[in-house]
Amino acid sequence: MNYREAMEYMEELHQYGVVMGLTTMKELCARLDNPQEQLKFVHIAGTNGKGSVLAYVSTVLQTAGYKVGRFISPAVTDFREQFQVDGRMITQSGLCKYLERVKQAAEEMAADGLDHPTVFEVETAVAFLYFLDKQCDIVVLETGLGGALDSTNVIMNTLAAVFTSISMDHMGILGDSLDKIAAAKSGIIKNKCYVISAKQQPEVMKVLRQSALLRKAKFYTADVARAKNVKYGMTKQSFTYDKYKNVEIAMPGQFQIENAVVALETLSALERQGYSIAEDKLRKGFLQTVWHGRFDVIGKRPLFIADGAHNEDASVKLAENIRFHFTNRKIIYIMGMLKDKEYDKVIRNTYELANHIITVTPPVADRAMHAYELAQAVREYHDSVTVADSVQEAVEMAYLLAGQDKDCVIIAFGSLSYLGELMDVVEHRDTIRRDSHGRSEEN
C-alpha cells in the first residue's frame, strides 16, 4: 500500500457511516492484540476546547521529557495531523504500515459476517498501533463524538478523564438536553481515575459528579473564575491560577484562559500520579503551545483570523472575542458551515459584528451546506452577503473588500473542513507578496 492507495482506502471507508457503539471497535482491537491495553491515557471530551486542552497538556508533557502521543480529529491541514508523537505527524510510510494491518483485520471481520469498521474506528486503531510501536509514555486522546459509545472509549488505562465546555451539539445522536449530552460524555470516566472538568452548567456538573462518584473517581473543577491577574492580548496572554503565578500563553482568545486552566488542573492530576513536571518546563510548554484553526492569526496585513466556531457555544465565544479585541473596526467574514450544525444560531450570534459576509461551500460531500443556501440564511439577518465559488475566490474577495484599510479584520470560521485549504491559500498569497516585495527592493 502506498500513500495514494491509503488515502483512497480511507475515502472508501466513509460508506460505512458513523456508528455509535463499542462492539465493532473491541473486536477490531482484539484482532490487533489490543494495543490500547499497553498504553496510558489522558482522555478528553467536551463540545468546544478539546483540541486546545490537548495541545497544552501534550506540549507541557513533551517539554518535561515524556514521549507523548496525540490523537486528534478532525485534521485541519493534513490527514496525518491526527496521529502525532511529540508534536510530529506520522510519516506517509508509517501510516501505510499501520493501516495495512488494520485493513487486513477489518476485511477479516467483514468476511466473518461482522460489521465492517467505520473510518473513525480504523483511524483510532491505527493510532493505538502507532503509539504502542513508538513506546509513548502517555497518550492524550480526544474523543470523536460523545464519550460512552465513542470508538476511543475502548481504553481502560485512563489516568485523567477531562471535560472541556459542554453545550448543545450533535443532539440527534447524543440527546436533546444538556444532561443527556453530559451523560453520554461522562462515559469516559473510568474506575478510580482522576476527573477534571471546566466549570459547567449546574445540570452538567451534577451528571459529571455523579458519574465520578459511581466510579470512585477523584473529581476536580477547573474554575476559570479563580484565575487572577488576567492579561489578554493577540500575541501573548497571562494569568495566575492557584500556586502558578503569571503563566503565559501565546494562543489568543479570551476562551484560551479557561482551556489553559483546565490543562493546569489536568497536569496537576498527573503530578499526583507520579509524573514529574518541573515548573520551568510547565511554563515553557504553555508558552510554546500552538493550535491551528482556533482564533488563529494566519495573516497580518490585514489581520486574518481562522476559527473553527461551528456550533452555538463556539459562536458565542467568537463574538465575545471580536467585541473584546476589535471594537469599532471593519470586519469581513468568510463563513462555511455543515448543514447538520446549528448554522442559524451561529449566524444570529455573529452577524451584527460584520460589515460584509462571504459564504463558501465546505469540502464535505454529504454534509456541506452550499454557499448559496448559507447566503440565503445569512440574508435573513444581514444585507451585505456575497457567495464565493471557491475558498480561493473567498480569500481574494475578502482582501479586495479590505483594501488599504489597515484596521480591517478578516475572520474565517465555521467548519474546520475548509480552514486547512484557506490557510494554504493565505500562506501562498503572503509568500508571493513577500517575494515580490523583496524583488522590488532589490531593483
C-alpha positions as CSV (number, residue, x, y, z in Angstrom):
1,M,0.0,0.0,0.0
2,N,1.4,3.4,-1.0
3,Y,0.1,6.7,0.4
4,R,-2.2,7.4,-2.5
5,E,-3.8,4.0,-2.0
6,A,-4.0,4.6,1.7
7,M,-6.0,7.8,1.1
8,E,-8.3,6.1,-1.4
9,Y,-9.0,3.4,1.1
10,M,-9.8,5.9,3.9
11,E,-12.2,7.6,1.4
12,E,-13.9,4.3,0.7
13,L,-14.5,3.8,4.4
14,H,-16.9,6.7,4.6
15,Q,-19.5,4.4,3.1
16,Y,-19.8,2.7,6.5
17,G,-21.1,6.0,8.0
18,V,-21.0,6.9,11.7
19,V,-21.9,4.0,14.0
20,M,-22.1,4.6,17.8
21,G,-21.1,1.7,20.0
22,L,-18.0,-0.3,21.0
23,T,-18.8,-3.8,19.8
24,T,-17.0,-3.4,16.4
25,M,-14.1,-1.4,17.9
26,K,-13.5,-4.0,20.6
27,E,-13.4,-6.8,18.0
28,L,-11.0,-4.8,15.8
29,C,-8.7,-4.1,18.7
30,A,-8.8,-7.8,19.8
31,R,-7.7,-8.9,16.3
32,L,-4.8,-6.4,16.6
33,D,-3.8,-7.8,20.1
34,N,-5.3,-4.9,22.0
35,P,-2.6,-2.3,21.6
36,Q,-4.6,0.1,23.7
37,E,-4.2,-2.1,26.8
38,Q,-0.4,-1.3,26.9
39,L,-0.8,2.4,26.8
40,K,-1.8,5.1,29.4
41,F,-4.2,7.9,28.5
42,V,-5.5,11.4,29.2
43,H,-8.9,11.2,27.7
44,I,-10.6,14.5,26.7
45,A,-14.3,15.0,26.0
46,G,-16.4,18.2,25.6
47,T,-18.2,20.3,23.0
48,N,-15.5,23.0,22.5
49,G,-11.9,23.4,23.6
50,K,-10.8,19.7,23.4
51,G,-8.1,20.4,20.9
52,S,-6.6,23.4,22.8
53,V,-6.5,21.5,26.1
54,L,-5.0,18.5,24.3
55,A,-2.3,20.8,22.8
56,Y,-1.4,22.4,26.2
57,V,-1.3,19.1,28.1
58,S,0.7,17.3,25.4
59,T,3.2,20.1,24.8
60,V,3.9,20.5,28.5
61,L,4.4,16.8,29.0
62,Q,6.7,16.7,25.9
63,T,8.7,19.7,27.3
64,A,9.0,17.8,30.6
65,G,10.7,14.9,28.8
66,Y,7.9,12.4,28.2
67,K,7.2,10.8,24.9
68,V,3.7,11.9,24.1
69,G,1.1,10.5,21.6
70,R,-1.6,12.8,20.3
71,F,-4.8,11.6,18.6
72,I,-7.0,14.4,17.3
73,S,-9.9,14.9,14.9
74,P,-10.6,16.3,12.5
75,A,-7.3,17.2,10.9
76,V,-7.1,20.8,9.6
77,T,-4.3,20.9,7.0
78,D,-3.1,17.3,6.6
79,F,-4.8,13.9,7.3
80,R,-1.7,12.8,9.1
81,E,-2.1,15.5,11.7
82,Q,-4.5,13.1,13.6
83,F,-1.5,10.9,14.6
84,Q,1.4,12.7,16.3
85,V,4.2,11.7,18.6
86,D,6.0,14.6,20.3
87,G,4.2,17.1,18.0
88,R,5.4,15.5,14.8
89,M,3.0,13.9,12.3
90,I,3.2,10.2,11.4
91,T,5.2,9.7,8.2
92,Q,3.4,8.6,5.0
93,S,5.2,5.2,5.1
94,G,4.4,4.8,8.7
95,L,0.7,5.5,8.1
96,C,0.7,2.9,5.3
97,K,2.4,0.3,7.5
98,Y,-0.2,0.5,10.3
99,L,-3.1,1.0,8.0
100,E,-2.3,-2.2,6.2
101,R,-2.5,-4.2,9.5
102,V,-5.8,-2.5,10.4
103,K,-7.3,-3.0,6.9
104,Q,-6.4,-6.7,7.0
105,A,-8.2,-7.1,10.3
106,A,-11.2,-5.1,9.1
107,E,-11.6,-7.2,6.0
108,E,-11.3,-10.5,8.0
109,M,-14.1,-9.2,10.2
110,A,-16.3,-8.5,7.2
111,A,-15.5,-11.9,5.8
112,D,-16.6,-13.4,9.1
113,G,-20.0,-11.8,8.7
114,L,-19.3,-9.0,11.2
115,D,-19.8,-5.3,10.7
116,H,-17.0,-3.6,8.8
117,P,-15.3,-0.9,11.0
118,T,-16.1,2.7,10.2
119,V,-13.5,5.3,9.1
120,F,-13.1,6.6,12.7
121,E,-12.7,3.2,14.1
122,V,-9.9,2.4,11.6
123,E,-8.2,5.8,12.4
124,T,-8.4,5.1,16.1
125,A,-6.9,1.6,15.7
126,V,-4.1,3.0,13.6
127,A,-3.4,5.5,16.4
128,F,-3.1,2.8,19.0
129,L,-0.7,0.7,16.9
130,Y,1.4,3.7,16.2
131,F,1.6,5.0,19.8
132,L,2.5,1.5,21.1
133,D,5.2,1.0,18.4
134,K,6.7,4.4,19.4
135,Q,6.6,3.4,23.1
136,C,4.7,6.5,24.2
137,D,4.9,7.2,27.9
138,I,1.4,8.7,27.7
139,V,-1.3,9.4,25.1
140,V,-3.5,12.4,25.0
141,L,-6.7,11.3,23.3
142,E,-9.6,13.4,22.0
143,T,-13.0,11.8,21.7
144,G,-14.6,11.9,18.3
145,L,-18.2,12.1,19.2
146,G,-19.7,11.9,22.7
147,G,-17.9,9.7,25.1
148,A,-19.5,6.5,26.3
149,L,-20.0,5.0,22.8
150,D,-17.2,6.8,21.1
151,S,-14.6,4.5,19.5
152,T,-11.8,5.9,21.7
153,N,-13.6,4.6,24.8
154,V,-12.3,1.1,24.4
155,I,-9.4,2.3,26.5
156,M,-9.2,1.3,30.2
157,N,-5.9,2.8,31.5
158,T,-7.3,6.3,31.9
159,L,-5.1,8.5,34.2
160,A,-7.4,11.5,33.7
161,A,-10.8,12.0,32.2
162,V,-11.0,15.6,31.2
163,F,-14.1,17.6,30.3
164,T,-14.0,20.9,28.5
165,S,-17.0,23.2,28.0
166,I,-20.1,21.0,27.3
167,S,-23.0,22.6,25.4
168,M,-25.7,21.6,22.8
169,D,-24.2,19.8,19.8
170,H,-24.9,16.6,17.9
171,M,-28.3,16.5,19.6
172,G,-29.6,13.9,17.1
173,I,-27.0,11.4,18.4
174,L,-26.2,12.5,22.0
175,G,-29.6,13.7,23.2
176,D,-31.7,16.8,23.1
177,S,-30.8,18.2,26.6
178,L,-27.6,19.2,28.4
179,D,-27.9,16.5,31.0
180,K,-28.3,13.8,28.3
181,I,-25.3,15.1,26.4
182,A,-23.3,15.2,29.6
183,A,-24.4,11.7,30.5
184,A,-23.1,10.5,27.1
185,K,-19.8,12.3,27.5
186,S,-19.3,11.2,31.2
187,G,-18.9,7.6,29.9
188,I,-15.2,8.2,29.5
189,I,-14.8,8.2,33.3
190,K,-13.1,5.0,34.5
191,N,-12.9,3.4,37.9
192,K,-10.7,5.4,40.3
193,C,-9.3,7.7,37.6
194,Y,-8.9,11.5,38.1
195,V,-11.7,13.6,36.7
196,I,-11.1,17.3,35.7
197,S,-13.9,19.5,34.4
198,A,-14.2,23.1,33.4
199,K,-16.9,24.9,35.4
200,Q,-20.1,23.8,33.7
201,Q,-23.8,24.5,33.7
202,P,-25.4,23.1,37.0
203,E,-27.1,20.2,35.3
204,V,-23.9,19.2,33.6
205,M,-21.8,19.4,36.8
206,K,-24.4,17.2,38.6
207,V,-24.2,14.5,36.0
208,L,-20.3,14.5,35.9
209,R,-20.0,14.5,39.7
210,Q,-22.5,11.6,40.0
211,S,-20.6,9.6,37.3
212,A,-17.3,10.2,39.1
213,L,-18.9,9.2,42.4
214,L,-20.2,5.9,41.0
215,R,-16.8,5.0,39.7
216,K,-14.9,6.2,42.8
217,A,-13.1,8.7,40.7
218,K,-11.4,11.8,42.2
219,F,-13.2,15.0,40.9
220,Y,-11.6,18.4,40.4
221,T,-13.2,21.6,39.0
222,A,-11.1,23.8,36.8
223,D,-12.8,27.1,37.6
224,V,-11.6,30.0,35.4
225,A,-13.2,32.4,37.9
226,R,-10.2,31.5,40.2
227,A,-7.8,32.9,37.5
228,K,-6.4,36.2,38.7
229,N,-4.3,39.0,37.1
230,V,-5.6,38.0,33.7
231,K,-3.9,40.0,30.9
232,Y,-5.4,39.5,27.4
233,G,-3.6,40.0,24.0
234,M,-3.4,38.8,20.4
235,T,0.2,37.7,20.7
236,K,0.6,36.8,24.4
237,Q,-1.7,36.4,27.4
238,S,-1.1,35.7,31.1
239,F,-2.9,34.7,34.2
240,T,-2.3,33.5,37.8
241,Y,-4.0,30.3,39.0
242,D,-3.6,28.9,42.5
243,K,0.2,28.4,43.0
244,Y,1.1,29.2,39.4
245,K,1.9,32.9,39.1
246,N,1.7,34.7,35.8
247,V,1.5,31.7,33.4
248,E,2.0,32.9,29.8
249,I,0.3,31.5,26.7
250,A,0.7,32.5,23.1
251,M,-2.7,31.5,21.8
252,P,-5.1,34.4,21.5
253,G,-8.8,34.5,22.5
254,Q,-10.4,35.0,25.9
255,F,-11.6,31.4,26.0
256,Q,-8.0,30.2,26.0
257,I,-7.6,31.2,29.6
258,E,-10.3,28.6,30.5
259,N,-8.7,26.0,28.3
260,A,-5.3,26.7,30.0
261,V,-6.8,26.4,33.4
262,V,-8.3,23.0,32.5
263,A,-4.9,21.9,31.3
264,L,-3.2,23.1,34.5
265,E,-5.6,21.1,36.6
266,T,-5.0,18.1,34.4
267,L,-1.3,18.4,34.7
268,S,-1.6,18.7,38.5
269,A,-3.6,15.4,38.5
270,L,-0.8,13.7,36.5
271,E,1.8,15.0,39.0
272,R,-0.3,13.4,41.8
273,Q,0.1,10.1,39.9
274,G,3.9,10.3,39.7
275,Y,4.5,12.4,36.5
276,S,7.3,14.9,37.3
277,I,6.8,18.3,35.7
278,A,9.2,21.0,36.7
279,E,7.7,24.4,36.9
280,D,10.1,25.9,34.3
281,K,9.2,23.1,31.9
282,L,5.5,23.7,32.5
283,R,5.8,27.4,31.8
284,K,7.9,26.8,28.7
285,G,5.3,24.3,27.4
286,F,2.4,26.6,27.9
287,L,4.1,29.4,26.1
288,Q,5.2,27.2,23.2
289,T,1.7,25.6,22.6
290,V,0.1,26.3,19.3
291,W,-3.2,25.0,17.9
292,H,-4.2,25.9,14.4
293,G,-7.7,26.9,13.5
294,R,-8.8,28.3,16.9
295,F,-8.8,32.1,16.8
296,D,-5.6,31.6,14.8
297,V,-3.8,34.6,13.3
298,I,-2.9,33.4,9.8
299,G,-2.2,36.8,8.2
300,K,-1.3,40.2,9.5
301,R,-1.8,42.9,6.7
302,P,-4.7,43.0,7.1
303,L,-5.2,40.9,10.2
304,F,-6.7,37.5,9.1
305,I,-8.1,35.0,11.7
306,A,-9.2,31.4,11.2
307,D,-11.6,29.9,13.8
308,G,-13.4,26.6,14.0
309,A,-16.6,28.1,15.5
310,H,-19.2,25.8,14.1
311,N,-21.8,25.5,16.9
312,E,-23.8,27.8,19.2
313,D,-21.4,27.9,22.1
314,A,-18.3,28.4,20.0
315,S,-20.0,31.2,18.0
316,V,-20.9,33.0,21.3
317,K,-17.2,32.8,22.3
318,L,-16.1,34.0,18.9
319,A,-18.4,37.0,19.1
320,E,-17.1,37.8,22.6
321,N,-13.6,37.8,21.2
322,I,-14.4,40.0,18.3
323,R,-16.1,42.5,20.6
324,F,-13.2,42.5,23.0
325,H,-10.3,42.8,20.6
326,F,-11.8,44.5,17.5
327,T,-14.3,47.2,18.7
328,N,-15.1,49.8,16.0
329,R,-13.0,48.0,13.3
330,K,-14.2,46.9,9.9
331,I,-15.0,43.2,10.0
332,I,-15.2,40.9,7.0
333,Y,-16.4,37.3,7.5
334,I,-15.8,34.1,5.5
335,M,-18.3,31.5,6.5
336,G,-18.6,27.8,5.6
337,M,-21.0,25.5,7.5
338,L,-22.2,21.9,7.6
339,K,-26.0,21.6,7.2
340,D,-26.3,19.3,10.2
341,K,-24.9,22.1,12.5
342,E,-26.9,24.9,14.2
343,Y,-26.0,27.3,11.4
344,D,-28.9,29.6,12.1
345,K,-27.7,30.1,15.7
346,V,-24.2,30.7,14.6
347,I,-25.4,33.4,12.2
348,R,-27.6,35.0,14.8
349,N,-24.7,35.1,17.3
350,T,-22.2,36.7,14.9
351,Y,-23.9,38.6,12.1
352,E,-24.2,42.1,13.7
353,L,-20.4,42.4,14.1
354,A,-19.7,42.0,10.4
355,N,-19.6,44.7,7.7
356,H,-19.7,42.1,4.9
357,I,-20.1,38.3,4.9
358,I,-18.8,35.9,2.2
359,T,-20.1,32.3,2.1
360,V,-18.3,29.2,0.9
361,T,-19.1,25.5,0.5
362,P,-17.0,23.2,2.7
363,P,-15.5,20.1,1.0
364,V,-17.7,17.6,2.8
365,A,-19.8,15.9,0.1
366,D,-22.8,14.6,2.1
367,R,-22.9,17.2,4.9
368,A,-21.8,20.5,3.3
369,M,-24.2,23.4,3.3
370,H,-23.9,25.0,-0.2
371,A,-22.6,28.6,-0.2
372,Y,-25.8,29.8,-1.9
373,E,-28.0,28.1,0.7
374,L,-25.9,29.6,3.6
375,A,-26.1,33.0,1.9
376,Q,-29.9,32.8,1.9
377,A,-29.9,32.0,5.6
378,V,-27.5,34.9,6.3
379,R,-29.6,37.4,4.3
380,E,-32.4,36.9,6.9
381,Y,-30.2,38.9,9.2
382,H,-27.6,40.8,7.1
383,D,-28.0,42.5,3.8
384,S,-24.3,42.5,2.7
385,V,-23.6,39.0,1.6
386,T,-21.6,37.5,-1.3
387,V,-21.4,33.9,-2.5
388,A,-17.9,32.6,-3.4
389,D,-17.5,29.7,-5.8
390,S,-14.3,28.5,-4.1
391,V,-12.2,29.1,-1.0
392,Q,-9.6,30.8,-3.2
393,E,-12.2,33.2,-4.5
394,A,-13.5,33.9,-1.0
395,V,-10.0,34.9,0.2
396,E,-9.4,37.2,-2.8
397,M,-12.8,38.8,-2.3
398,A,-12.0,39.4,1.4
399,Y,-8.7,41.1,0.6
400,L,-10.3,43.3,-2.1
401,L,-13.0,44.4,0.3
402,A,-10.4,45.1,3.0
403,G,-8.5,47.2,0.5
404,Q,-5.9,49.5,2.2
405,D,-7.8,49.7,5.5
406,K,-5.1,48.8,8.0
407,D,-7.7,48.4,10.7
408,C,-9.8,45.9,8.8
409,V,-10.0,42.3,10.2
410,I,-10.9,39.2,8.1
411,I,-12.4,36.3,10.1
412,A,-13.0,32.9,8.5
413,F,-15.0,30.5,10.6
414,G,-17.4,27.5,10.7
415,S,-16.5,24.0,9.6
416,L,-12.8,23.0,10.2
417,S,-13.0,21.1,6.9
418,Y,-12.3,24.1,4.7
419,L,-10.0,26.0,7.0
420,G,-6.9,24.0,6.0
421,E,-7.3,24.9,2.4
422,L,-8.0,28.5,3.4
423,M,-4.8,28.6,5.4
424,D,-2.8,27.3,2.4
425,V,-4.3,29.9,0.2
426,V,-3.5,32.8,2.6
427,E,0.0,31.5,3.2
428,H,0.7,31.1,-0.6
429,R,-0.6,34.6,-1.2
430,D,1.6,36.0,1.5
431,T,4.6,34.2,0.2
432,I,4.1,35.6,-3.3
433,R,3.6,39.1,-1.8
434,R,6.8,38.8,0.3
435,D,8.8,37.6,-2.7
436,S,7.5,40.4,-4.9
437,H,8.4,43.0,-2.3
438,G,11.9,41.5,-1.9
439,R,12.5,41.7,-5.7
440,S,11.2,45.3,-5.7
441,E,13.6,46.3,-3.0
442,E,16.5,44.6,-4.8
443,N,15.6,46.6,-8.0
